[in-house]
């Protein structure tokens, strides 16, 4: 097995390049043989698009435009699904609904929403 090659053999250029890379990672600026590298790494910002919900009082369910799913209670727990239990999505979409003006979890607002829009709510009649 004489044809093994050592990956540790590095020439002068490799040492300079390696020092440049290590130095760049270690500090904001590195100088090597007249070469200057300056890297600034900022704090990443996470932007979460708000969700828009439509509430269907008859089913106690919220439709999420962002997820394309319904959010409802199932045995006391909030769950996501293609439609509330026992009803098809197209039937839910055909029932009275109201756009919500909050963008966080419906669970935070549900008690107030249910009082304002009971199961027998049929929309604004003027």
Backbone as JSON, one array per atom type, in Angstrom:
{
  "sequence": "XXXXXXXXXXXXXXXXXXXXXXXXXXXXXXXXXXXXXXXXXXXXXXXXXXXXXXXXXXXXXXXXXXXXXXXXXXXXXXXXXXXXXXXXXXXXXXXXXXXXXXXXXXXXXXXXXXXXXXXXXXXXXX",
  "N": [[0.83, -1.18, 0.0], [1.66, 1.38, -1.01], [0.65, 3.57, -2.3], [-0.75, 5.37, -0.73], [-1.87, 8.59, 0.13], [-1.0, 11.43, 1.92], [-3.19, 13.6, 3.41], [-2.46, 15.7, 4.88], [-0.29, 17.11, 3.93], [0.7, 20.24, 3.16], [1.23, 23.09, 1.25], [3.04, 26.28, 1.11], [1.18, 28.21, 0.25], [-1.18, 27.0, 1.04], [-0.98, 27.09, 3.81], [-1.04, 29.84, 4.29], [-3.59, 30.43, 3.28], [-5.15, 28.83, 4.99], [-4.58, 30.04, 7.47], [-5.69, 32.52, 6.97], [-8.42, 31.87, 6.74], [-8.99, 30.73, 9.29], [-8.31, 32.92, 10.9], [-10.18, 34.78, 10.0], [-12.55, 33.66, 10.89], [-12.09, 33.82, 13.59], [-11.93, 36.51, 14.3], [-13.0, 39.93, 13.58], [-11.45, 41.08, 11.51], [-8.71, 40.28, 9.35], [-5.31, 40.23, 8.47], [-3.11, 39.12, 6.03], [-0.19, 38.69, 4.41], [-0.66, 41.09, 2.99], [-3.25, 40.73, 2.2], [-6.59, 41.44, 2.88], [-9.33, 40.61, 4.82], [-12.6, 41.16, 5.74], [-15.25, 40.45, 7.71], [-18.56, 40.75, 8.65], [-20.9, 39.62, 10.84], [-24.2, 39.66, 11.39], [-27.03, 39.66, 13.67], [-29.41, 37.21, 13.0], [-32.66, 37.83, 11.66], [-35.9, 36.81, 12.26], [-38.78, 36.65, 10.49], [-42.1, 36.34, 10.82], [-44.9, 35.68, 9.04], [-48.09, 37.11, 9.58], [-51.09, 35.37, 10.55], [-54.29, 34.99, 9.08], [-57.56, 34.65, 10.16], [-60.74, 33.06, 9.77], [-63.8, 32.78, 11.35], [-66.12, 30.22, 12.09], [-69.02, 30.12, 13.5], [-71.08, 28.15, 13.88], [-69.71, 25.75, 13.92], [-67.69, 26.21, 15.67], [-65.12, 26.66, 14.79], [-62.02, 27.76, 13.37], [-60.76, 29.01, 10.38], [-57.62, 28.86, 8.92], [-55.93, 30.96, 6.84], [-53.29, 30.89, 6.21], [-52.36, 28.28, 6.77], [-54.23, 26.73, 5.48], [-56.07, 25.13, 6.78], [-58.35, 23.98, 9.34], [-58.85, 25.1, 12.7], [-59.7, 23.89, 15.74], [-61.49, 22.79, 18.7], [-60.98, 19.61, 20.11], [-62.12, 17.28, 22.13], [-61.4, 18.96, 24.25], [-58.83, 19.79, 23.58], [-56.89, 21.9, 21.46], [-56.73, 21.51, 18.01], [-55.46, 20.93, 14.65], [-56.98, 20.48, 11.45], [-58.28, 19.07, 8.35], [-60.96, 19.58, 8.17], [-63.59, 20.4, 10.52], [-64.6, 17.85, 12.92], [-66.84, 15.43, 11.62], [-68.0, 16.9, 9.54], [-67.87, 18.09, 6.19], [-65.37, 20.1, 4.58], [-66.31, 21.87, 2.54], [-68.95, 22.24, 3.3], [-68.67, 23.58, 5.7], [-67.49, 25.94, 4.75], [-69.67, 27.05, 3.45], [-71.27, 27.98, 5.44], [-72.42, 30.57, 7.78], [-69.97, 33.07, 8.49], [-67.23, 34.9, 10.01], [-64.72, 37.34, 9.66], [-61.73, 37.43, 11.47], [-59.96, 39.75, 13.59], [-57.53, 39.35, 14.77], [-54.17, 38.0, 14.91], [-52.79, 36.06, 16.15], [-52.87, 33.01, 18.05], [-56.08, 31.5, 17.87], [-57.03, 30.32, 20.19], [-56.4, 32.03, 22.26], [-58.36, 33.94, 22.15], [-60.8, 32.77, 22.05], [-62.87, 32.45, 24.09], [-64.03, 35.04, 24.26], [-64.82, 35.37, 21.61], [-66.75, 33.35, 21.24], [-68.79, 34.28, 22.91], [-69.47, 36.61, 21.56], [-70.15, 35.69, 19.01], [-72.33, 33.42, 18.9], [-73.24, 29.88, 18.48], [-75.62, 29.89, 16.97], [-75.45, 32.17, 15.46], [-76.07, 34.15, 12.61], [-74.92, 36.02, 10.97], [-74.67, 39.53, 10.14], [-77.7, 41.13, 10.16], [-79.45, 43.55, 8.62]],
  "CA": [[0.0, 0.0, 0.0], [2.56, 2.53, -1.12], [0.02, 4.69, -2.96], [-1.5, 6.2, 0.2], [-1.46, 9.98, 0.09], [-1.3, 12.14, 3.16], [-3.96, 14.81, 3.18], [-1.9, 16.74, 5.74], [0.77, 17.84, 3.24], [0.18, 21.54, 2.75], [2.28, 24.01, 0.81], [3.05, 27.62, 1.69], [-0.09, 28.87, -0.09], [-2.22, 26.37, 1.87], [-0.83, 27.59, 5.18], [-1.53, 31.22, 4.29], [-5.05, 30.36, 3.11], [-5.71, 28.29, 6.23], [-4.47, 31.09, 8.48], [-6.67, 33.54, 6.62], [-9.75, 31.35, 7.07], [-9.09, 30.64, 10.75], [-8.31, 34.29, 11.42], [-11.45, 35.4, 9.65], [-13.56, 33.12, 11.79], [-11.75, 34.18, 14.97], [-12.07, 37.93, 14.57], [-13.68, 40.66, 12.52], [-10.58, 41.44, 10.39], [-7.45, 39.53, 9.33], [-4.37, 40.66, 7.44], [-2.11, 38.1, 5.74], [0.55, 38.99, 3.18], [-1.29, 42.17, 2.25], [-4.64, 40.4, 1.87], [-7.46, 41.86, 3.97], [-10.68, 40.05, 4.78], [-13.42, 41.73, 6.81], [-16.56, 39.81, 7.69], [-19.45, 41.16, 9.72], [-22.03, 38.7, 10.93], [-25.24, 40.27, 12.21], [-28.01, 38.77, 14.27], [-30.46, 36.91, 12.02], [-34.01, 38.25, 12.03], [-36.93, 35.89, 11.81], [-40.02, 37.35, 10.23], [-43.2, 35.39, 10.69], [-46.07, 36.32, 8.45], [-49.27, 36.92, 10.42], [-52.13, 34.51, 10.02], [-55.63, 35.57, 9.03], [-58.53, 33.61, 10.49], [-62.18, 33.23, 9.59], [-64.47, 31.97, 12.37], [-67.38, 29.61, 11.73], [-69.66, 29.9, 14.8], [-71.85, 26.91, 13.95], [-68.79, 24.64, 14.15], [-66.67, 26.61, 16.65], [-63.84, 26.41, 14.11], [-61.33, 28.88, 12.72], [-60.0, 28.62, 9.19], [-56.35, 29.57, 8.78], [-55.56, 31.21, 5.45], [-51.87, 30.56, 6.08], [-52.19, 26.83, 6.79], [-55.29, 26.09, 4.7], [-56.66, 24.12, 7.65], [-59.23, 24.46, 10.41], [-58.34, 25.0, 14.06], [-60.89, 23.68, 16.55], [-61.27, 21.98, 19.89], [-61.37, 18.2, 20.03], [-61.99, 16.74, 23.48], [-60.72, 19.94, 25.1], [-57.5, 20.17, 23.06], [-56.92, 22.59, 20.17], [-56.09, 20.7, 16.97], [-55.58, 21.35, 13.25], [-57.5, 19.42, 10.59], [-58.81, 19.46, 7.04], [-62.28, 20.1, 8.48], [-64.0, 19.98, 11.87], [-65.11, 16.48, 12.93], [-68.2, 15.13, 11.19], [-68.52, 17.79, 8.51], [-66.93, 18.35, 5.1], [-64.88, 21.47, 4.49], [-67.16, 22.71, 1.7], [-70.15, 22.56, 4.07], [-68.25, 24.62, 6.64], [-67.29, 27.17, 3.98], [-70.98, 27.59, 3.06], [-72.01, 28.44, 6.62], [-72.08, 31.94, 8.18], [-68.61, 33.22, 9.0], [-66.8, 36.27, 10.3], [-63.27, 37.5, 9.64], [-61.18, 37.82, 12.76], [-58.98, 40.83, 13.48], [-56.31, 39.0, 15.49], [-53.29, 37.2, 14.06], [-52.13, 35.03, 16.95], [-53.67, 31.8, 18.2], [-57.49, 31.68, 18.23], [-57.26, 29.85, 21.55], [-56.28, 33.18, 23.15], [-59.51, 34.82, 21.99], [-62.01, 31.96, 21.83], [-63.94, 32.73, 25.05], [-64.69, 36.27, 23.84], [-65.42, 35.15, 20.28], [-67.96, 32.53, 21.4], [-69.84, 35.16, 23.46], [-69.88, 37.57, 20.52], [-70.71, 34.96, 17.87], [-72.78, 32.09, 19.36], [-73.44, 28.86, 17.42], [-76.78, 30.2, 16.12], [-75.22, 33.44, 14.79], [-76.26, 34.01, 11.16], [-74.39, 37.18, 10.27], [-75.33, 40.82, 10.41], [-78.95, 41.34, 9.41], [-79.84, 44.96, 8.76]],
  "C": [[0.88, 1.25, 0.0], [1.87, 3.74, -1.74], [-0.93, 5.47, -2.04], [-0.96, 7.62, 0.13], [-1.86, 10.64, 1.41], [-2.04, 13.42, 2.83], [-3.44, 15.96, 4.05], [-0.78, 17.53, 5.07], [0.19, 19.13, 2.67], [1.35, 22.43, 2.37], [2.15, 25.36, 1.49], [1.73, 28.35, 1.44], [-1.22, 28.3, 0.77], [-2.17, 26.87, 3.3], [-1.37, 29.02, 5.27], [-3.05, 31.24, 4.18], [-5.72, 29.85, 4.38], [-5.68, 29.31, 7.34], [-5.49, 32.19, 8.23], [-8.08, 33.1, 7.01], [-9.95, 31.31, 8.57], [-9.15, 32.03, 11.36], [-9.61, 35.01, 11.15], [-12.56, 34.92, 10.58], [-13.33, 33.57, 13.23], [-12.01, 35.65, 15.26], [-12.68, 38.65, 13.39], [-12.8, 41.0, 11.33], [-9.26, 40.69, 10.51], [-6.59, 40.08, 8.21], [-3.34, 39.55, 7.25], [-1.47, 38.42, 4.41], [-0.15, 40.06, 2.34], [-2.73, 41.9, 1.85], [-5.49, 40.75, 3.09], [-8.84, 41.24, 3.78], [-11.44, 40.61, 5.97], [-14.82, 41.14, 6.68], [-17.36, 40.3, 8.89], [-20.66, 40.24, 9.7], [-23.03, 39.32, 11.89], [-26.16, 39.22, 12.81], [-29.11, 38.49, 13.25], [-31.83, 37.34, 12.55], [-35.0, 37.26, 11.43], [-38.22, 36.67, 11.67], [-41.09, 36.3, 9.98], [-44.41, 36.14, 10.16], [-47.28, 36.07, 9.34], [-50.29, 36.03, 9.74], [-53.45, 35.27, 10.04], [-56.63, 34.44, 9.23], [-59.94, 34.04, 10.13], [-62.83, 32.27, 10.57], [-65.82, 31.5, 11.86], [-68.1, 29.22, 13.02], [-70.4, 28.58, 14.93], [-70.96, 25.72, 14.32], [-67.71, 24.96, 15.19], [-65.26, 26.44, 16.1], [-63.33, 27.68, 13.44], [-60.59, 28.34, 11.52], [-58.76, 29.49, 9.1], [-56.01, 29.72, 7.31], [-54.12, 30.8, 5.19], [-51.66, 29.05, 5.96], [-53.16, 26.08, 5.88], [-55.88, 24.91, 5.48], [-57.55, 24.8, 8.68], [-58.58, 24.2, 11.76], [-59.57, 24.94, 14.96], [-60.54, 22.84, 17.77], [-61.78, 20.57, 19.67], [-61.07, 17.59, 21.39], [-61.16, 17.66, 24.38], [-59.35, 20.4, 24.62], [-57.69, 20.87, 21.71], [-56.12, 21.77, 19.16], [-56.3, 21.34, 15.6], [-56.15, 20.18, 12.45], [-58.04, 19.99, 9.28], [-60.22, 20.02, 7.16], [-62.63, 19.7, 9.91], [-64.61, 18.57, 11.81], [-66.57, 16.38, 12.48], [-68.79, 16.03, 10.13], [-67.44, 18.01, 7.44], [-66.56, 19.83, 5.06], [-65.76, 22.37, 3.65], [-68.46, 23.1, 2.4], [-69.83, 23.67, 5.06], [-68.13, 25.95, 5.91], [-68.6, 27.83, 3.58], [-71.77, 28.13, 4.23], [-71.61, 29.88, 6.97], [-70.69, 32.0, 8.82], [-68.31, 34.68, 9.26], [-65.28, 36.3, 10.31], [-62.82, 38.0, 11.0], [-60.13, 38.91, 12.57], [-57.76, 40.58, 14.35], [-55.47, 38.1, 14.6], [-52.5, 36.16, 14.84], [-53.08, 33.84, 17.1], [-55.11, 32.1, 18.57], [-57.79, 31.24, 19.67], [-57.2, 31.0, 22.55], [-57.54, 34.04, 23.16], [-60.85, 34.07, 22.02], [-63.15, 32.27, 22.8], [-64.72, 33.98, 24.66], [-65.42, 36.09, 22.51], [-66.73, 34.37, 20.4], [-69.11, 33.38, 21.98], [-70.37, 36.11, 22.39], [-70.59, 36.9, 19.34], [-71.13, 33.56, 18.32], [-73.06, 31.16, 18.18], [-74.58, 29.2, 16.47], [-76.65, 31.55, 15.42], [-75.33, 33.24, 13.29], [-75.76, 35.21, 10.38], [-75.18, 38.43, 10.62], [-76.57, 40.92, 9.53], [-79.39, 42.76, 9.66], [-81.06, 45.25, 7.97]]
}
